[in-house]
Amino acid sequence: MAMWKSYYNDYKSFNSDKVFVTDFIEDIDSIYFTSDIIIARSGALTLSELAIVSKPSILIPSPNVAEDHQLKNAKSIEEKDACICMRKRS
């Protein structure tokens, strides 16, 4: 199971038994623990949550943040082979 929080309207048609697409997640800890892989942005809080659950992740840094810190976060985790960092195409 994987999930997306952003771009709900673009991806809601992918909902299936194996993919869960939603626009808002109230019970994030349950989603983290039941997911096989997590696709997320790479903000500091998200990364700390992912470290706790030790799940494989694909991180897509937001390009619209101060000093491109999400890309720096994702790259530092990727260097430790703990995620795949993917940049959003413009």
C-alpha positions in Angstrom: 0.0 0.0 0.0 1.2 3.5 -0.8 -0.3 6.9 -0.2 -0.3 10.4 -1.5 -1.5 13.5 0.4 -0.8 16.1 -2.3 -2.3 16.2 -5.7 -5.4 14.2 -4.6 -7.4 15.0 -7.7 -4.6 13.9 -10.0 -4.2 10.5 -8.4 -7.5 9.5 -6.9 -8.3 7.2 -9.9 -5.3 5.0 -8.8 -7.2 3.8 -5.6 -7.2 0.1 -5.4 -6.6 -2.8 -3.0 -2.9 -2.0 -3.1 -2.9 1.8 -3.4 -4.6 4.2 -1.0 -5.0 7.8 -2.2 -6.5 10.4 0.1 -6.6 14.2 0.5 -6.2 14.2 4.2 -5.0 11.6 6.8 -6.1 11.9 10.4 -4.6 8.7 11.7 -1.2 8.9 10.2 0.5 6.5 12.6 -1.8 3.7 11.5 -1.2 4.5 7.8 2.6 4.4 8.4 2.5 1.1 10.2 0.3 -0.7 7.6 2.1 0.7 4.5 4.7 -1.3 2.6 6.2 1.8 1.1 5.6 5.5 1.8 5.6 8.3 -0.8 5.9 11.7 0.9 7.5 15.1 0.9 10.7 15.5 2.8 10.0 17.9 5.6 11.8 17.4 8.9 8.7 16.1 10.8 7.9 13.6 8.0 11.5 12.4 8.1 11.4 11.9 11.8 8.2 9.9 11.6 9.6 7.8 8.8 12.7 7.1 10.9 10.5 5.7 13.7 8.6 3.3 11.4 11.6 2.2 9.4 9.6 1.9 6.1 11.0 2.2 2.6 10.2 5.6 1.2 10.2 7.6 -1.9 10.7 11.3 -1.1 9.6 14.0 -3.4 11.0 17.3 -2.0 8.8 20.4 -2.4 10.6 22.9 -4.6 8.7 25.8 -2.9 10.5 25.9 0.5 13.1 28.1 2.0 16.7 27.4 0.9 15.5 24.1 -0.8 15.8 22.4 2.6 13.5 19.5 1.6 15.9 18.5 -1.2 18.8 18.7 1.2 16.9 16.6 3.7 16.0 13.9 1.1 19.5 13.8 -0.3 21.0 13.3 3.1 18.7 10.3 3.8 19.3 8.9 0.3 23.1 9.0 0.9 22.5 6.5 3.7 20.5 4.3 1.3 17.3 4.9 3.4 15.1 6.3 0.7 14.8 7.2 -3.0 14.7 10.9 -3.7 12.7 12.0 -6.8 12.4 15.5 -7.9 9.1 16.7 -9.3 9.3 17.6 -13.0 8.5 21.2 -13.8 
